[in-house]
Amino acid sequence: MISLDLTSALPEVFLACAAMVLLMLGVFRRAGSTRLVLVLTVVVLAVALLLIVFSPDDRALAFNGLFVTDNFTAYMKVLVLLGAALTIGMSLGYIEREQMDRFEFPVLMLFATLGMLAMVSANDLISLYLGLELQSLSLYVITAFRRDSVRSSEAGLKYFVLGALSSGMLLYGSSMVYGFAGSTNFEALAEVLAADLAFGRAPSLGLIVGLVFLLAGLAFKVSAVPFHMWTPDVYEGAPTPVTAFLASAPKVAAMALIVRVMVGPFGDLFEQWQQIVVVISVGSMVLGAFAAINQTNIKRLMAYSSIGHMGYVLVGLAAGTEAGVLGIVVYLAIYLIMNIGTFACILCMSQEGRMVERIEDLKGLGKSNPLMALAMTILMFSMAGIPPLAGFFGKYFVFLAAIKAGLYALAVIGVLASVVGAFYYVRIVKLMYFEEPAEVLDRPIGAVLRLMITGTSLAMVLFLLVAGPVVGGAGAAAAALFAG
Amino acid sequence: MSDWPLLSLITFLPLLGAAFIFFIRGEQEDIARNARSVALWFSLGTFVLSLWLWFSFERGTAAFQWAEEVLWIPGFNISYRMGVDGISMPFVLLSTLLTPLCILASWEAIKVRVKEYMIAFLVLETMMVGMFCALDLVVFYIFFEGVLIPMFLIIGVWGGARRVYSAFKFFLFTLAGSVLMLLAILAIYFETGITDIPTLLETRLPPETQKWLWLAFFASFAVKVPMWPVHTWLPDAHVEAPTAGSVILAGVLLKMGGYGFLRFSLPMLPLASADFAILIYVLSVVAVIYTSLVALAQEDMKKLIAYSSVAHMGLVTVGIFTVTQQGIEGAMIQMLSHGVVSAALFLIVGVIYDRMHSRLIERYDGLVERMPAYALMFMVFMLASVGLPGTSGFVGEFLVLVGAFQVNTAVAVLCASGMVLGAAYMLYLYRRVIFGKMTKEDLRTILDISWREKAIFAPLIAVVLWMGIYPMSFIDVMAASVANVIDNYEAALAAAEGPSLAALWPVE
């Protein structure tokens, strides 16, 4: 039954209302309200998380078919909300120290998160675009949030200009698709393509061109090669908590979106888009691995690292199977936690109250702060995909899907890129343990960050024990996508 | 069989010890002292537990014993499976024997970050033992790769001058090999839908697939063994690692390659093994002769022993791929013997390194004058390495050569000539370090080995002589499993030949 059924969109509705209430709260309380608003933001996200966890698993449509919820959206939304809540939570210390404590900061992040949820649930090219833009516009602003800093403004501007370009491509692609298929609804599109296939008609060229533009626009959002150029500059220029945010939740949301669009409406064009996905996946893995080697700034390094990780995730998509989607879901879950842990460590990097972000500054951390160094080591080895840490399992499941789909060359290139990638992750371990401290990082680190670092690194080690349930949940999520 | 999980206990007891050490607090001195003793007691406890394995092990059967199984990732049929047979059980003991000795050997040599060092060693022990016990491909891979993390840190943090370079080389070489193996594991899973090793040992894979899988496994194991030409990480890693690190590296880590060939390549991929045996022979013979010659020219004692390891492991790979009872048993004995002897030789070098802080051969001469007990122990291990009858080295080399002669005379002859070279470089080393006149002034005050050091060498000497004089107690353990591997292999070859013969002479 297609109708304006709001119950399935309850978490989003709640989030939207809460965001506006918080905005009002900030406006009327003015000075000194940041801390309160930020804490409330985290609470709101947690409530939304619970709403999703306890919502029914069945597939449901809302807003006349513009909006869909099922197991896949639930899993992805949990990841998005978790990523958003954790990164917003850990930004508090930073924004207070750096005089960025305006109440708009958490509220904008909340709006971005709302946009991401809408993206994940999009069931129509229109709602896809709405969600994407709500997310992007909020992100442009918080990237440039330190308006007195040249780097931050530059990053914001760069992100905005290139983001607008990609949105343009996306819209152009959508209009082509609409023009040649006659609908923007995902189900209707799937029907049109299935009918084409059933009658043995080749899909029209215009539709494929539209699909390519669509894919290019989406690839920009996950910063896959060759649409990755903005990533290092924006990551470096944005305030560190914003970078942490950028690297976690939006990536998950955009990837969920790509997966849904490709597997759902364009599932029958698999042969066409598989080639593109393979190419951008190889490009991302290889560039992510090689370009990171020479980086000296840890945020730039993380940018290349996330490009590389997105390449591995796309391996799962290139397989185009249920196993592939399962691999993607597991990978994203692990990537999210691993990334947040690493950024929590980066947020701890300050010397005499001044933030530092050179990789060199980690020198000798093994001596000066053994526990943080241990956590960072675990996170780095996990990023490199060394078992028994969690990162390994993500790679395991995506490559399993690739092998199953017969993509042997892609799998071989992927694992070899991961060896190259291991080099730069391990280089950080080297700096921390094998070298003497030059300038010691400040201690002690805040309680929130300490909790975050401990929690994420423990999660990396103990993932072994919960692998069964996590993979099981991912299996259900993947199955939901292939049910329809 | 009893129903308590002995293998898991042996595997995870060291990890528990590591957790204990992690929570030790107090003054720097106290932490170091406590960490040392906790590590020693836990590793000794593990060793005692593993002795139980040796005595309770049922000889004469190829079945996996002390098997455990817990479903782990349900949707994927992956379980935590453990179990040992005659091939893996001796390696478990080798690992548990060497770890306490390493901890003893590091008692005074390691002065900084003792706590972290001991944690790394205990974690390493868990990974090694787990790897030999694992009966699931994924679990095996996790342990196999997991070894990299502690070993990388041990070389990099407590190593010598060029430790960073060596640690990276070790890490990247091994990782590059193993990720290809990972793909092979995934492919096997895709082909058969299971990762359960005992079942896979009975499964026949299509010949064309076998070839690729074999090469992928080979990439990993050849780096681990290490085989020429991918052996170059070994001399670097050995030279720079702290003594105990070299001991574990030579004693156990190299055996992972041989074990892998024996556990996976031969039984699971028999057709490809038969096809590629010649490749193994060529690379092994090159390793035996070339690295022996290189060893002759070394100035650094650890490097010399490292090259000798490559040569000795070359014999192991020849033995395995002869697929004869003698050849494989010889390879097993050779691996165990090398595990003990090369470990002991690294410890021997460690003794004088701790005193003089140099590993260069030219720094020493005439040590027998000041260190007679040391000279005696050095001699025992040196002769065992050369393969003197009565020591473990002889049994291994002899059996391998017997196996090789049955299959390929040329290979056997070349390997045998490698042994002559082996005698040459070891005796030459011994002469330069121990004999001659003591001319270096600062050597005049060097002290002979202490009680602690004697306690380290005593069990190793006992094992070397035991294996040399009465090898049957080891061969008994492995014979049934080895025979099973060979039967399996021959049955697979016969089955593959069958259809083609039938095609040639169709029965009317």
HADDOCK unambig.tbl for C-alpha pairs under 7 A between the chains (distance, minus, plus):
assign (segid A and resid 386 and name CA) (segid B and resid 145 and name CA) 6.59 0.50 0.50
assign (segid A and resid 386 and name CA) (segid B and resid 146 and name CA) 6.75 0.50 0.50
assign (segid A and resid 387 and name CA) (segid B and resid 142 and name CA) 4.98 0.50 0.50
assign (segid A and resid 387 and name CA) (segid B and resid 145 and name CA) 5.98 0.50 0.50
assign (segid A and resid 387 and name CA) (segid B and resid 146 and name CA) 5.36 0.50 0.50
assign (segid A and resid 388 and name CA) (segid B and resid 142 and name CA) 5.31 0.50 0.50
assign (segid A and resid 388 and name CA) (segid B and resid 146 and name CA) 5.85 0.50 0.50
assign (segid A and resid 400 and name CA) (segid B and resid 186 and name CA) 5.51 0.50 0.50
assign (segid A and resid 403 and name CA) (segid B and resid 186 and name CA) 6.82 0.50 0.50
assign (segid A and resid 403 and name CA) (segid B and resid 187 and name CA) 6.18 0.50 0.50
assign (segid A and resid 404 and name CA) (segid B and resid 190 and name CA) 5.87 0.50 0.50
assign (segid A and resid 415 and name CA) (segid B and resid 179 and name CA) 5.90 0.50 0.50
assign (segid A and resid 416 and name CA) (segid B and resid 176 and name CA) 6.65 0.50 0.50
assign (segid A and resid 419 and name CA) (segid B and resid 172 and name CA) 6.70 0.50 0.50
assign (segid A and resid 419 and name CA) (segid B and resid 175 and name CA) 6.42 0.50 0.50
assign (segid A and resid 419 and name CA) (segid B and resid 176 and name CA) 5.82 0.50 0.50
assign (segid A and resid 433 and name CA) (segid B and resid 157 and name CA) 6.21 0.50 0.50
assign (segid A and resid 434 and name CA) (segid B and resid 156 and name CA) 5.98 0.50 0.50
assign (segid A and resid 434 and name CA) (segid B and resid 157 and name CA) 5.16 0.50 0.50
assign (segid A and resid 467 and name CA) (segid B and resid 73 and name CA) 6.34 0.50 0.50
assign (segid A and resid 468 and name CA) (segid B and resid 72 and name CA) 5.79 0.50 0.50
assign (segid A and resid 468 and name CA) (segid B and resid 73 and name CA) 4.14 0.50 0.50
assign (segid A and resid 468 and name CA) (segid B and resid 74 and name CA) 6.23 0.50 0.50
assign (segid A and resid 472 and name CA) (segid B and resid 75 and name CA) 6.60 0.50 0.50
